Amino acid sequence: MQKSFAVIGAGAGGLCAAKNLLADGIDVTIFEVGSHVGGLWVYENDSGLSPAYNSLHINSEARVSSFGDFPFPPGMPDFLSHREVLRYLEAYADRFGVRQHIRFSCPVRHVVPAPGGGWDVTLEDGETRRYASVVVANGHLWDP
């Protein structure tokens, strides 16, 4: 039986986790509360959970802030705006085939150990699914 993993969050951490799990042949479902890839980097995110503000820029240089296997495009400024980071995360999700595994506007309400092993993930609509493992990548800055 193929292992299946749930990833909670389609921001940078969730995208990276899902990309690497998929590369290892693991079935992945990503649950994203909002309707966009990018999590914390989505200005005016419809999830209501992003602290991004209009003038937000990263505080580390672009050359050290990208994923090792997916550098920022040449010619980018040293300190990227939230819009540039978001475009980068969208391109990452598309490049590695992650987007097709995302369930948008799909909040997770509970994650509990399942009888006999694994994890039961209950969604806002009451549906419960069982997974071998769960990655929680819901962002540490969602509450400003």
Salt bridges, closest charged atoms under 4 A:
GLU61 OE1 - ARG63 NE 3.15
ASP69 OD2 - LYS19 NZ 2.32
ASP94 OD1 - ARG99 NE 2.58
ASP120 OD1 - ARG130 NE 2.71
GLU124 OE2 - ARG109 NH2 2.61
GLU127 OE1 - ARG103 NH1 3.67
GLU127 OE2 - ARG129 NE 2.70
